[in-house]
Protein backbone atom coordinates (compact mmCIF):
# COMPACT_ATOMS: atom_id res chain seq x y z
CA UNK A 1 0.00 0.00 0.00
CA UNK A 2 2.36 2.63 -1.27
CA UNK A 3 -0.11 5.52 -1.23
CA UNK A 4 -2.44 6.54 1.57
CA UNK A 5 -5.41 8.86 1.50
CA UNK A 6 -3.45 11.64 3.21
CA UNK A 7 -0.59 11.30 0.76
CA UNK A 8 -3.01 11.74 -2.11
CA UNK A 9 -4.35 14.92 -0.45
CA UNK A 10 -7.82 13.38 -0.70
CA UNK A 11 -10.20 13.09 2.21
CA UNK A 12 -11.13 9.45 1.81
CA UNK A 13 -10.56 6.05 3.36
CA UNK A 14 -10.89 2.88 1.31
CA UNK A 15 -10.64 -0.53 2.98
CA UNK A 16 -10.30 -3.95 1.37
CA UNK A 17 -12.30 -6.65 3.15
CA UNK A 18 -11.51 -10.30 2.43
CA UNK A 19 -14.54 -12.35 3.53
CA UNK A 20 -13.51 -15.90 4.45
CA UNK A 21 -15.94 -18.66 5.38
CA UNK A 22 -14.75 -22.05 6.62
CA UNK A 23 -17.74 -24.13 5.60
CA UNK A 24 -17.90 -23.50 1.84
CA UNK A 25 -20.11 -26.22 0.35
CA UNK A 26 -17.85 -26.93 -2.64
CA UNK A 27 -14.55 -26.71 -0.77
CA UNK A 28 -14.71 -26.74 3.06
CA UNK A 29 -11.74 -25.02 4.65
CA UNK A 30 -10.80 -23.37 1.37
CA UNK A 31 -9.34 -20.12 2.82
CA UNK A 32 -6.64 -22.16 4.61
CA UNK A 33 -5.90 -24.53 1.71
CA UNK A 34 -2.16 -24.52 1.00
CA UNK A 35 -0.93 -22.79 -2.15
CA UNK A 36 2.84 -22.65 -2.49
CA UNK A 37 3.19 -23.38 1.22
CA UNK A 38 0.95 -20.48 2.28
CA UNK A 39 -2.80 -20.37 3.01
CA UNK A 40 -4.94 -19.24 0.10
CA UNK A 41 -6.10 -16.18 2.03
CA UNK A 42 -2.47 -15.07 2.50
CA UNK A 43 -2.04 -14.75 -1.26
CA UNK A 44 -5.19 -12.64 -1.56
CA UNK A 45 -3.99 -10.44 1.30
CA UNK A 46 -0.65 -9.94 -0.47
CA UNK A 47 -2.40 -8.80 -3.66
CA UNK A 48 -4.32 -6.23 -1.60
CA UNK A 49 -1.08 -4.97 -0.03
CA UNK A 50 0.29 -4.41 -3.53
CA UNK A 51 -2.64 -2.13 -4.44
CA UNK A 52 -1.90 1.60 -4.35
CA UNK A 53 -5.23 3.10 -3.27
CA UNK A 54 -6.08 1.12 -0.14
CA UNK A 55 -5.76 2.44 3.38
CA UNK A 56 -6.23 -0.89 5.13
CA UNK A 57 -6.89 -4.59 4.54
CA UNK A 58 -8.83 -6.86 6.87
CA UNK A 59 -10.04 -10.44 6.78
CA UNK A 60 -13.65 -10.95 7.91
CA UNK A 61 -14.44 -14.45 9.13
CA UNK A 62 -16.84 -16.45 11.24
CA UNK A 63 -14.26 -19.22 11.70
CA UNK A 64 -11.97 -19.66 14.70
CA UNK A 65 -9.31 -21.51 12.69
CA UNK A 66 -9.16 -18.74 10.12
CA UNK A 67 -8.92 -16.11 12.85
CA UNK A 68 -6.07 -18.00 14.53
CA UNK A 69 -4.20 -18.34 11.23
CA UNK A 70 -4.53 -14.62 10.53
CA UNK A 71 -3.20 -13.82 13.99
CA UNK A 72 -0.21 -16.10 13.43
CA UNK A 73 0.54 -14.50 10.04
CA UNK A 74 0.09 -10.94 11.30
CA UNK A 75 -3.00 -10.31 9.16
CA UNK A 76 -5.68 -8.01 10.55
CA UNK A 77 -8.83 -10.04 11.15
CA UNK A 78 -12.34 -9.20 12.33
CA UNK A 79 -14.43 -12.00 13.82
CA UNK A 80 -18.02 -11.71 12.65
CA UNK A 81 -21.23 -13.69 12.94
CA UNK A 82 -22.56 -16.20 10.45
CA UNK A 83 -23.84 -14.47 7.31
CA UNK A 84 -25.54 -15.52 4.09
CA UNK A 85 -22.91 -14.21 1.67
CA UNK A 86 -19.50 -12.57 1.46
CA UNK A 87 -21.11 -9.18 0.90
CA UNK A 88 -23.17 -9.65 4.08
CA UNK A 89 -19.84 -10.27 5.85
CA UNK A 90 -18.41 -7.07 4.38
CA UNK A 91 -21.56 -5.22 5.44
CA UNK A 92 -21.10 -6.35 9.04
CA UNK A 93 -17.51 -5.09 8.88
CA UNK A 94 -18.75 -1.75 7.60
CA UNK A 95 -20.89 -1.40 10.73
CA UNK A 96 -17.74 -1.70 12.85
CA UNK A 97 -14.95 -0.18 10.72
CA UNK A 98 -15.27 3.40 9.49
CA UNK A 99 -14.45 4.01 5.85
CA UNK A 100 -15.74 5.90 2.83
CA UNK A 101 -15.71 2.78 0.67
CA UNK A 102 -15.21 -0.95 1.03
CA UNK A 103 -13.67 -3.25 -1.57
CA UNK A 104 -14.83 -6.87 -1.35
CA UNK A 105 -11.88 -9.00 -2.49
CA UNK A 106 -12.98 -12.62 -2.35
CA UNK A 107 -10.69 -14.98 -0.51
CA UNK A 108 -10.45 -17.43 -3.40
CA UNK A 109 -8.75 -15.05 -5.88
CA UNK A 110 -5.02 -15.53 -5.14
CA UNK A 111 -3.90 -13.89 -8.39
CA UNK A 112 -6.28 -10.93 -8.44
CA UNK A 113 -4.54 -7.99 -10.11
CA UNK A 114 -3.73 -5.16 -7.65
CA UNK A 115 -4.41 -2.70 -10.48
CA UNK A 116 -7.95 -4.10 -10.73
CA UNK A 117 -8.48 -3.41 -7.03
CA UNK A 118 -7.28 0.15 -7.57
CA UNK A 119 -9.60 0.54 -10.57
CA UNK A 120 -12.63 -0.41 -8.46
CA UNK A 121 -11.53 2.03 -5.75
CA UNK A 122 -11.23 4.81 -8.31
CA UNK A 123 -14.58 4.02 -9.95
CA UNK A 124 -16.32 4.22 -6.59
CA UNK A 125 -15.53 7.94 -6.49
CA UNK A 126 -17.42 8.47 -9.77
CA UNK A 127 -20.64 6.55 -9.09
CA UNK A 128 -23.85 8.37 -10.02
CA UNK A 129 -26.76 8.53 -7.63
CA UNK A 130 -28.76 5.31 -7.58
CA UNK A 131 -25.79 3.10 -8.43
CA UNK A 132 -25.00 0.98 -5.42
CA UNK A 133 -21.95 -1.07 -6.35
CA UNK A 134 -19.01 -1.50 -8.70
CA UNK A 135 -18.46 -5.00 -10.04
CA UNK A 136 -15.26 -5.83 -11.93
CA UNK A 137 -15.31 -8.13 -14.95
CA UNK A 138 -13.14 -9.48 -17.75
CA UNK A 139 -13.94 -11.05 -21.10
CA UNK A 140 -14.08 -14.83 -21.35
CA UNK A 141 -12.31 -16.46 -24.26
CA UNK A 142 -11.87 -19.98 -22.87
CA UNK A 143 -14.73 -22.27 -23.95
CA UNK A 144 -14.52 -24.57 -20.88
CA UNK A 145 -14.77 -21.51 -18.62
CA UNK A 146 -17.86 -20.33 -20.50
CA UNK A 147 -19.50 -23.70 -19.78
CA UNK A 148 -18.27 -23.92 -16.17
CA UNK A 149 -21.13 -23.21 -13.75
CA UNK A 150 -18.57 -22.05 -11.16
CA UNK A 151 -17.74 -19.11 -13.46
CA UNK A 152 -20.38 -16.39 -13.15
CA UNK A 153 -21.26 -14.71 -16.42
CA UNK A 154 -22.59 -11.12 -16.57
CA UNK A 155 -24.84 -9.41 -19.10
CA UNK A 156 -24.25 -5.65 -19.29
CA UNK A 157 -26.57 -2.95 -20.62
CA UNK A 158 -25.66 -0.03 -22.86
CA UNK A 159 -25.15 2.29 -19.86
CA UNK A 160 -22.67 -0.06 -18.25
CA UNK A 161 -24.96 -1.47 -15.58
CA UNK A 162 -25.72 -5.11 -14.91
CA UNK A 163 -28.79 -6.63 -16.54
CA UNK A 164 -28.32 -10.12 -15.13
CA UNK A 165 -25.83 -12.67 -13.82
CA UNK A 166 -25.89 -16.31 -14.89
CA UNK A 167 -23.92 -19.47 -14.29
CA UNK A 168 -25.01 -20.87 -17.64
CA UNK A 169 -23.51 -19.49 -20.91
CA UNK A 170 -25.89 -16.60 -21.54
CA UNK A 171 -26.60 -15.21 -24.14
CA UNK A 172 -27.23 -18.29 -26.24
CA UNK A 173 -24.98 -18.42 -29.40
CA UNK A 174 -27.84 -18.74 -31.90
CA UNK A 175 -25.83 -17.37 -34.83
CA UNK A 176 -22.60 -15.52 -34.00
CA UNK A 177 -20.57 -16.27 -30.89
CA UNK A 178 -21.45 -13.58 -28.32
CA UNK A 179 -18.97 -11.94 -25.99
CA UNK A 180 -19.05 -13.67 -22.63
CA UNK A 181 -18.13 -11.65 -19.57
CA UNK A 182 -16.77 -13.14 -16.35
CA UNK A 183 -17.70 -11.49 -13.09
CA UNK A 184 -14.64 -11.32 -10.87
CA UNK A 185 -14.77 -11.76 -7.11
CA UNK A 186 -14.15 -8.03 -6.76
CA UNK A 187 -16.87 -5.59 -5.70
CA UNK A 188 -16.84 -2.05 -4.35
CA UNK A 189 -19.42 -0.33 -2.15
CA UNK A 190 -20.09 2.85 -0.27
CA UNK A 191 -21.22 2.40 3.33
CA UNK A 192 -24.84 3.35 2.64
CA UNK A 193 -25.04 0.73 -0.11
CA UNK A 194 -23.92 -1.99 2.29
CA UNK A 195 -26.50 -0.85 4.84
CA UNK A 196 -29.19 -1.14 2.19
CA UNK A 197 -27.89 -4.56 1.11
CA UNK A 198 -28.32 -5.86 4.66
CA UNK A 199 -31.92 -4.61 4.72
CA UNK A 200 -32.92 -6.28 1.45
CA UNK A 201 -34.26 -9.84 1.46
CA UNK A 202 -32.78 -12.44 -0.84
CA UNK A 203 -34.85 -12.80 -3.98
CA UNK A 204 -35.54 -15.94 -6.03
CA UNK A 205 -32.84 -15.15 -8.60
CA UNK A 206 -30.12 -14.70 -5.99
CA UNK A 207 -31.14 -17.93 -4.30
CA UNK A 208 -31.28 -19.83 -7.59
CA UNK A 209 -28.00 -18.58 -9.07
CA UNK A 210 -26.10 -18.09 -5.82
CA UNK A 211 -24.85 -14.68 -6.98
CA UNK A 212 -25.15 -12.07 -4.25
CA UNK A 213 -25.04 -9.03 -6.55
CA UNK A 214 -28.43 -10.13 -7.86
CA UNK A 215 -29.88 -8.84 -4.56
CA UNK A 216 -29.36 -5.29 -5.78
CA UNK A 217 -30.51 -6.08 -9.32
CA UNK A 218 -33.70 -7.83 -8.19
CA UNK A 219 -34.64 -4.83 -6.05
CA UNK A 220 -34.08 -2.31 -8.85
CA UNK A 221 -30.67 -0.87 -7.90
CA UNK A 222 -27.90 -0.34 -10.43
CA UNK A 223 -24.63 -2.27 -10.27
CA UNK A 224 -21.92 -0.62 -12.36
CA UNK A 225 -19.81 -3.11 -14.32
CA UNK A 226 -16.14 -2.18 -14.68
CA UNK A 227 -13.89 -3.89 -17.19
CA UNK A 228 -10.42 -4.57 -15.80
CA UNK A 229 -7.32 -6.44 -16.90
CA UNK A 230 -6.99 -9.62 -14.89
CA UNK A 231 -5.66 -13.04 -15.84
CA UNK A 232 -6.13 -14.67 -12.48
CA UNK A 233 -7.80 -17.89 -11.44
CA UNK A 234 -10.65 -18.29 -9.00
CA UNK A 235 -10.28 -21.30 -6.70
CA UNK A 236 -13.73 -22.81 -6.36
CA UNK A 237 -12.80 -26.51 -6.11
CA UNK A 238 -9.80 -28.70 -5.16
CA UNK A 239 -9.18 -29.11 -8.89
CA UNK A 240 -8.92 -25.33 -9.22
CA UNK A 241 -6.37 -25.34 -6.40
CA UNK A 242 -4.20 -27.77 -8.36
CA UNK A 243 -4.39 -25.47 -11.39
CA UNK A 244 -3.53 -22.50 -9.18
CA UNK A 245 -0.50 -24.34 -7.82
CA UNK A 246 0.72 -25.01 -11.36
CA UNK A 247 0.17 -21.37 -12.30
CA UNK A 248 2.04 -20.17 -9.21
CA UNK A 249 4.99 -22.44 -10.03
CA UNK A 250 5.01 -21.15 -13.59
CA UNK A 251 4.96 -17.52 -12.50
CA UNK A 252 7.69 -18.03 -9.91
CA UNK A 253 9.90 -19.71 -12.52
CA UNK A 254 9.32 -16.82 -14.93
CA UNK A 255 10.16 -14.31 -12.20
CA UNK A 256 13.42 -16.11 -11.38
CA UNK A 257 14.36 -16.22 -15.06
CA UNK A 258 13.70 -12.48 -15.42
CA UNK A 259 15.70 -11.56 -12.31
CA UNK A 260 18.70 -13.56 -13.53
CA UNK A 261 18.95 -11.60 -16.78
Number of C-alpha atoms within 10 A of each C-alpha: 16 11 12 17 15 11 9 10 8 9 9 15 17 25 23 28 29 29 27 26 23 17 13 13 11 11 14 14 16 24 26 20 17 14 19 14 8 12 19 22 27 21 20 23 23 17 19 29 18 16 21 18 26 25 19 17 22 20 28 25 26 19 17 11 14 23 20 13 16 20 12 9 12 9 18 14 20 21 16 16 12 12 15 9 16 22 25 19 28 29 26 20 22 22 12 9 14 13 16 17 23 30 28 24 29 25 28 25 24 26 19 26 20 19 18 20 26 20 21 26 25 14 16 24 12 8 16 10 7 11 18 24 26 26 26 23 23 19 16 16 12 9 10 10 16 20 15 13 14 15 21 24 28 26 19 17 12 7 8 14 21 22 16 18 24 22 19 16 20 18 14 10 10 7 6 7 9 12 13 21 22 23 24 25 18 21 27 31 28 22 19 13 19 24 16 12 20 16 9 12 12 17 15 12 17 19 12 10 15 15 17 20 22 24 20 23 20 18 13 11 18 21 26 24 25 19 19 19 14 17 10 14 17 21 22 17 17 14 10 14 21 13 15 22 16 14 15 16 14 11 12 13 11 11 11 10 10 9 7 6 5
